[in-house]
């Protein structure tokens, strides 16, 4: 049994195919004619771009537009004027194309690898991917093609690059195992979009797994089992079949109202990252959008998106969701989300630094561009504005004053918007939790961001292996904080939702019902399962369980009690 990163849920059983990368070694040499060498590089670059463009178009059809943009990003990076210029300069200094490419890619790799942010570091994989693609063209080699694998194949590869993933036929690949990569890598994103179980970062996977081995990939637990016994294999097959049947049975909840067993209505909405995700949310039967992470509009751009660009994106989501609520979080930059053109200063502790609403309020003219776009979009649907990382009342009041300023401007310009647009906050810091009673009087709604709330409450970085044991929503300190936030919101008569991953946690859902949570915002694929679990509990049952659990003293005791009570 091997352990790795659980990158894509599900159990996949099949025969291992260990993908061997082509030998891209070469002997550095000085070209006789620099102009001819530059032309050779340009020809290889053109061929790479043409192939990548084809892969992107295929991926757009087979996976999705967002994932297709990962491939298009490779073309953008490879044809970046700075990158091309650097390579040509090296060729003119008597380096061959392969060497010039390697050196420039090494430079980009080092730059990304030195970042404190995981998301930026994982762009190293994109650099390696385009390096291999262009170098293969220069050397006349073919990179790994996963389009012709037989059915029930478990792909085992050192690094599953986006270009490899683009060639995968999901009908034939039962699972993916790699030696590198994390949950936020592009490969993980695509694997989840394809719904292929995947475990990444399994040490020496290509050495310990052989071609032809029977392999079980448990993408939920992050384990890989090779050549299991007949009894073990039967157990895995039964588990996989049960999971498939359970998934199919969830279709019975499509189109049904979201309510507890005793008829208390809840709102079940989706978290999305870009306007196109709204289509997936609607297809998974979401009752609205509980979190639209608007920062991805900024992260995917080379310069600050204009008011019209932002308006178009917000309007698209509003129209797609029709009259259903759409909560849009204003720019949450900083922390692990770096936007180069904003030129944010490096900080020793960016997660507690100049980020999110702090940055926005210090750049009011830039913030007003987003607020005006949000107000304009509110004329086309039930758009709500949500402020991230609030820690004090002044931040809410200052942001609301800017909203009112924007309303005045739009009125004078004769632009339509919803005069009664709701402004709420994410509650994701201990400070916000402690003043939730006061914040509730200033806000139209709360949305609990459990990912950060856990981290800040427990002072534990979930990416730090040494303190990860503290990062648990089951910790009594976190549960008491959640209970307090919901109570304060309900006492003030405002809607309280949750947009962190905990909202879809089957063990936690009865606790959230008991606390009085009104809205559950989850990933689109979790919609039907969450609706099912909510429907299995009455308020009285949830209250009894919550009373018992809130007497417990440790996260382990809480998790054990919730596991025993799970339906």
HURAGI-V24811 format. One record per residue. RES is the residue in one small letter. PHI is phi in whole degrees, -180 to 180 (999 if undefined). PSI is psi in radians with two decimals (none if undefined). BURIAL is b if it has 24 or more other C-alpha atoms within 12 Angstrom, else e. Layout:
res:phi:psi:burial
RES:PHI:PSI:BURIAL
RES:PHI:PSI:BURIAL
This chain:
res:phi:psi:burial
x:999:2.26:e
x:-118:2.61:b
x:-116:2.56:b
x:-153:-2.73:b
x:-91:2.19:b
x:-75:1.67:b
x:-96:-0.48:b
x:-150:2.17:b
x:-64:2.78:b
x:115:2.90:b
x:-114:2.15:b
x:-115:2.29:b
x:-124:2.26:b
x:-174:-2.90:b
x:-103:2.32:b
x:-70:2.40:b
x:-126:1.85:b
x:-85:1.94:b
x:-80:2.14:b
x:-97:2.19:e
x:-75:2.53:b
x:-66:2.66:e
x:-75:1.95:e
x:-109:0.46:e
x:-75:2.74:e
x:-156:2.91:e
x:-105:2.02:e
x:-58:2.43:e
x:-153:2.79:e
x:-92:2.09:e
x:-67:2.57:b
x:-71:-0.63:e
x:-128:1.92:e
x:-62:-0.66:b
x:-65:-0.73:e
x:-65:-0.65:e
x:-67:-0.70:b
x:-64:-0.64:b
x:-67:-0.65:e
x:-64:-0.73:b
x:-65:-0.75:b
x:-62:-0.67:b
x:-64:-0.72:e
x:-66:-0.71:b
x:-64:-0.75:b
x:-62:-0.74:e
x:-65:-0.70:b
x:-62:-0.81:b
x:-64:-0.70:b
x:-63:-0.77:e
x:-66:-0.75:b
x:-65:-0.66:b
x:-62:-0.72:b
x:-63:-0.75:e
x:-63:-0.70:b
x:-63:-0.73:b
x:-66:-0.66:b
x:-66:-0.75:b
x:-65:-0.59:b
x:-60:-0.60:b
x:-82:-0.76:e
x:-86:-0.44:b
x:-120:-1.11:b
x:166:2.85:b
x:-66:-0.71:b
x:-62:-0.79:b
x:-67:-0.60:b
x:-60:-0.59:b
x:-67:-0.37:b
x:-63:-0.76:b
x:-68:-0.74:b
x:-61:-0.55:b
x:-63:-0.54:b
x:-65:-0.70:b
x:-65:-0.75:b
x:-60:-0.77:b
x:-68:-0.74:b
x:-68:-0.52:b
x:-101:0.13:b
x:-55:2.25:e
x:-54:-0.63:e
x:-66:-0.76:e
x:-65:-0.81:b
x:-63:-0.73:b
x:-63:-0.75:e
x:-62:-0.72:b
x:-67:-0.78:b
x:-63:-0.63:b
x:-61:-0.73:b
x:-69:-0.64:b
x:-64:-0.72:b
x:-65:-0.38:e
x:-93:0.41:e
x:76:0.60:b
x:-105:2.57:b
x:-76:2.88:b
x:-59:-0.74:b
x:-62:-0.76:b
x:-67:-0.76:b
x:-61:-0.74:b
x:-62:-0.81:b
x:-59:-0.81:b
x:-65:-0.72:b
x:-70:-0.69:b
x:-66:-0.66:b
x:-59:-0.67:e
x:-64:-0.83:e
x:-65:-0.72:b
x:-60:-0.82:b
x:-62:-0.66:e
x:-64:-0.82:e
x:-69:-0.71:b
x:-67:-0.41:e
x:-82:-0.13:e
x:-69:2.60:b
x:-79:-0.30:e
x:-92:2.29:b
x:-59:-0.76:b
x:-59:-0.71:b
x:-70:-0.75:b
x:-60:-0.61:b
x:-74:-0.11:b
x:-72:-0.21:b
x:-56:-0.63:b
x:-63:-0.60:b
x:-68:-0.68:b
x:-62:-0.81:b
x:-63:-0.63:b
x:-66:-0.85:b
x:-72:-0.52:b
x:-61:-0.86:b
x:-63:-0.70:b
x:-64:-0.80:b
x:-72:-0.70:b
x:-66:-0.64:b
x:-60:-0.68:b
x:-66:-0.70:b
x:-64:-0.64:b
x:-95:-0.02:b
x:71:0.49:e
x:-104:2.88:e
x:-110:2.32:e
x:-78:2.95:b
x:-59:2.29:b
x:-116:2.04:b
x:-102:0.34:b
x:-85:-0.22:e
x:-118:0.45:e
x:-74:2.60:b
x:-72:2.93:e
x:-64:2.71:e
x:58:0.74:b
x:-94:2.39:b
x:-101:1.97:b
x:-80:2.17:b
x:-119:2.12:b
x:-150:2.66:b
x:-60:-0.93:b
x:-141:2.03:b
x:-83:1.78:b
x:-82:2.76:b
x:-55:-0.64:b
x:-68:-0.59:b
x:-68:-0.79:b
x:-60:-0.57:b
x:-64:-0.38:b
x:-94:-0.07:b
x:-68:2.36:b
x:-96:1.87:b
x:-62:-0.38:b
x:-71:-0.39:e
x:-104:-0.33:b
x:-99:2.07:b
x:-92:-0.32:b
x:-171:2.85:b
x:-133:2.34:b
x:-130:2.28:b
x:-131:2.91:b
x:-92:-0.26:b
x:-135:3.04:b
x:104:2.68:b
x:-129:-3.13:b
x:-64:-0.44:b
x:-99:0.08:b
x:-69:2.75:b
x:-61:-0.62:b
x:-63:-0.72:b
x:-66:-0.71:b
x:-61:-0.78:b
x:-70:-0.71:b
x:-59:-0.73:b
x:-66:-0.70:b
x:-63:-0.62:b
x:-82:-0.15:b
x:59:0.73:b
x:-105:2.16:b
x:-55:2.35:b
x:-144:2.39:b
x:-124:2.10:b
x:-108:2.90:b
x:58:0.76:b
x:-88:2.00:b
x:-57:2.29:b
x:54:0.59:e
x:-56:-0.69:b
x:-72:-0.29:b
x:-94:-0.66:e
x:-87:-0.26:b
x:-110:2.30:b
x:-109:2.68:e
x:-54:2.31:b
x:93:-0.20:e
x:-64:2.53:b
x:-82:2.22:b
x:-130:2.41:b
x:-113:2.10:b
x:-105:1.99:b
x:-103:1.63:b
x:-72:-0.24:b
x:-81:-0.76:b
x:-92:-0.30:b
x:80:0.61:b
x:-122:2.68:b
x:-131:2.17:b
x:-117:2.12:b
x:-102:2.50:b
x:42:1.02:b
x:-67:2.76:e
x:-67:2.96:e
x:-60:-0.72:e
x:-65:-0.75:e
x:-65:-0.73:e
x:-63:-0.71:e
x:-61:-0.71:e
x:-65:-0.73:e
x:-65:-0.74:b
x:-63:-0.70:b
x:-64:-0.71:e
x:-66:-0.72:e
x:-65:-0.73:b
x:-66:-0.70:e
x:-64:-0.70:e
x:-65:-0.71:e
x:-66:-0.73:e
x:-66:-0.71:e
x:-64:-0.69:e
x:-65:-0.74:e
x:-66:-0.65:e
x:-66:-0.42:e
x:-64:-0.34:b
x:-61:-0.38:e
x:-65:-0.33:e
x:-94:-0.02:b
x:-70:2.29:b
x:82:-0.07:e
x:-87:2.67:e
x:-69:2.66:b
x:-93:1.95:b
x:-155:2.78:b
x:-74:3.01:b
x:-63:-0.42:e
x:-103:0.35:e
x:86:0.31:e
x:-85:2.11:e
x:-72:2.44:e
x:-127:2.78:b
x:-105:2.24:b
x:-118:1.87:b
x:-125:3.09:b
x:-118:2.63:b
x:-91:2.30:b
x:-133:2.79:b
x:-115:-0.28:b
x:-155:2.92:b
x:-57:-0.62:b
x:-67:-0.46:b
x:-63:-0.37:b
x:-62:-0.58:b
x:-64:-0.79:b
x:-63:-0.67:b
x:-62:-0.78:b
x:-65:-0.70:b
x:-66:-0.49:e
x:-90:0.17:b
x:75:0.55:b
x:-70:2.55:b
x:-94:0.38:b
x:145:-2.99:b
x:-118:2.13:b
x:-94:-0.29:b
x:-158:1.93:b
x:-106:1.95:b
x:-80:1.59:b
x:-66:-0.28:b
x:-63:-0.37:b
x:-69:-0.39:b
x:-64:-0.61:b
x:-82:-0.67:b
x:-70:-0.53:b
x:-85:-0.06:b
x:-103:2.78:e
x:-92:-0.27:e
x:-146:2.97:e
x:-58:2.16:b
x:-62:2.41:b
x:-72:2.94:e
x:-60:-0.70:b
x:-67:-0.69:e
x:-62:-0.78:b
x:-68:-0.74:b
x:-57:-0.77:b
x:-60:-0.71:b
x:-68:-0.80:b
x:-69:-0.68:b
x:-63:-0.68:b
x:-60:-0.75:b
x:-68:-0.75:b
x:-60:-0.78:b
x:-67:-0.68:b
x:-65:-0.63:b
x:-90:0.01:b
x:54:-2.15:b
x:-91:0.12:e
x:-77:2.64:b
x:-65:2.49:b
x:-132:1.87:b
x:-94:2.09:b
x:-112:2.11:b
x:-81:2.26:b
x:-70:2.93:b
x:-46:2.06:b
x:-110:1.26:b
x:-94:2.82:b
x:95:-2.99:b
x:61:-2.12:b
x:-95:0.17:b
x:-114:1.75:b
x:-102:2.31:b
x:-121:1.79:b
x:-51:-0.74:e
x:-71:-0.16:e
x:-82:-0.23:b
x:54:0.79:e
x:-70:2.43:e
x:-71:2.55:e
x:-65:2.41:e
x:-128:2.63:e
x:-66:-0.59:e
x:-136:1.35:e
x:-62:-0.48:e
x:-68:-0.37:b
x:-114:0.41:e
x:-110:-2.51:e
x:-84:1.45:b
x:-142:2.98:b
x:51:-2.25:b
x:-65:-0.42:b
x:-64:-0.81:b
x:-63:-0.80:b
x:-63:-0.79:b
x:-69:-0.39:b
x:-86:-0.09:e
x:-130:1.13:e
x:-61:-0.66:e
x:-65:-0.68:e
x:-68:-0.70:e
x:-65:-0.66:b
x:-64:-0.50:b
x:-60:-0.78:b
x:-70:-0.73:b
x:-65:-0.67:b
x:-64:-0.73:b
x:-64:-0.70:b
x:-66:-0.74:b
x:-63:-0.74:b
x:-63:-0.69:b
x:-68:-0.42:b
x:-67:-0.24:b
x:-76:-0.16:b
x:-115:0.11:b
x:175:-3.06:b
x:-88:1.20:b
x:-84:2.36:b
x:-125:2.63:b
x:-105:2.28:b
x:-123:2.32:b
x:-99:2.25:b
x:-93:2.68:b
x:56:0.71:b
x:-73:2.38:b
x:-129:-0.20:b
x:-151:2.83:b
x:-64:-0.63:b
x:-58:-0.62:e
x:-62:-0.73:b
x:-66:-0.81:b
x:-63:-0.73:b
x:-65:-0.73:b
x:-66:-0.73:b
x:-65:-0.58:b
x:-65:-0.68:e
x:-66:-0.65:b
x:-61:-0.79:b
x:-63:-0.66:b
x:-62:-0.74:e
x:-67:-0.67:b
x:-60:-0.75:b
x:-61:-0.74:e
x:-63:-0.79:e
x:-67:-0.64:b
x:-60:-0.82:e
x:-64:-0.50:e
x:-88:-0.07:e
x:73:0.43:e
x:-93:2.33:e
x:-77:2.54:e
x:-163:2.96:b
x:-84:1.92:b
x:-60:-0.51:b
x:-101:0.44:e
x:-54:2.38:b
x:-85:2.43:b
x:-120:2.10:b
x:-129:-3.08:b
x:-131:2.65:b
x:-77:2.43:b
x:-109:1.79:b
x:-140:0.20:b
x:-128:2.66:b
x:-58:-0.60:b
x:-62:-0.81:e
x:-64:-0.64:b
x:-64:-0.75:b
x:-70:-0.48:b
x:-109:0.42:b
x:-59:-0.58:b
x:-64:-0.72:b
x:-74:-0.72:e
x:-61:-0.64:b
x:-61:-0.47:b
x:-76:-0.31:b
x:-103:-0.22:b
x:-114:2.69:b
x:-87:-0.38:b
x:-163:2.82:b
x:-117:2.62:b
x:-137:2.08:b
x:-82:2.10:b
x:-95:1.63:b
x:-68:-0.53:b
x:-59:-0.86:b
x:-77:-0.63:b
x:-58:-0.73:b
x:-64:-0.85:b
x:-61:-0.81:b
x:-72:-0.64:b
x:-66:-0.74:b
x:-93:-0.04:b
x:50:0.86:e
x:-137:2.17:e
x:-83:2.08:b
x:-65:-0.32:e
x:-86:-0.07:e
x:-98:1.93:e
x:-57:-0.55:e
x:-74:-0.39:e
x:-121:0.13:e
x:-60:-0.48:e
x:-61:-0.38:e
x:-84:-0.32:b
x:-83:1.51:b
x:-145:2.29:b
x:-68:-0.29:b
x:-82:-0.10:b
x:-63:2.31:b
x:-53:-0.60:b
x:-63:-0.72:b
x:-69:-0.78:b
x:-62:-0.75:b
x:-63:-0.64:b
x:-65:-0.79:b
x:-62:-0.78:b
x:-60:-0.75:b
x:-64:-0.76:b
x:-61:-0.81:b
x:-64:-0.75:b
x:-62:-0.79:b
x:-62:-0.74:b
x:-65:-0.82:b
x:-64:-0.68:b
x:-61:-0.57:e
x:-87:-0.07:e
x:78:0.38:e
x:-107:2.73:b
x:-71:2.38:b
x:-120:2.16:b
x:-121:3.13:b
x:-139:2.23:b
x:-118:0.17:b
x:-86:3.02:b
x:-62:-0.41:b
x:-64:-0.39:b
x:-63:-0.39:b
x:-104:0.15:b
x:-76:2.00:b
x:-57:-0.59:b
x:-71:-0.60:b
x:-86:-0.38:b
x:-55:-0.78:b
x:-61:-0.59:b
x:-64:-0.73:b
x:-67:-0.62:b
x:-63:-0.80:b
x:-63:-0.74:b
x:-63:-0.46:b
x:102:0.37:b
x:-60:2.34:b
x:-97:-0.51:b
x:-131:2.33:b
x:-113:2.01:b
x:-110:2.02:b
x:-131:3.02:b
x:-66:2.62:b
x:-55:-0.77:b
x:-65:-0.26:b
x:-92:-0.02:b
x:-58:-1.00:b
x:-66:-0.68:b
x:-65:-0.70:b
x:-65:-0.71:b
x:-62:-0.71:b
x:-61:-0.83:b
x:-66:-0.70:b
x:-59:-0.68:b
x:-71:-0.23:b
x:-88:-0.15:b
x:-117:2.39:b
x:-90:2.84:b
x:-64:-0.70:b
x:-63:-0.74:e
x:-63:-0.76:b
x:-65:-0.69:b
x:-63:-0.74:e
x:-64:-0.77:e
x:-64:-0.79:b
x:-63:-0.70:b
x:-61:-0.78:e
x:-64:-0.80:e
x:-66:-0.64:b
x:-72:-0.12:b
x:-86:-0.24:e
x:-77:2.76:e
x:-109:-0.30:e
x:-131:2.77:e
x:-62:-0.64:b
x:-64:-0.75:e
x:-63:-0.71:e
x:-64:-0.84:b
x:-63:-0.70:b
x:-63:-0.76:e
x:-66:-0.72:b
x:-69:-0.61:b
x:-65:-0.74:e
x:-64:-0.58:e
x:-85:-0.22:b
x:-58:2.48:e
x:-100:none:e
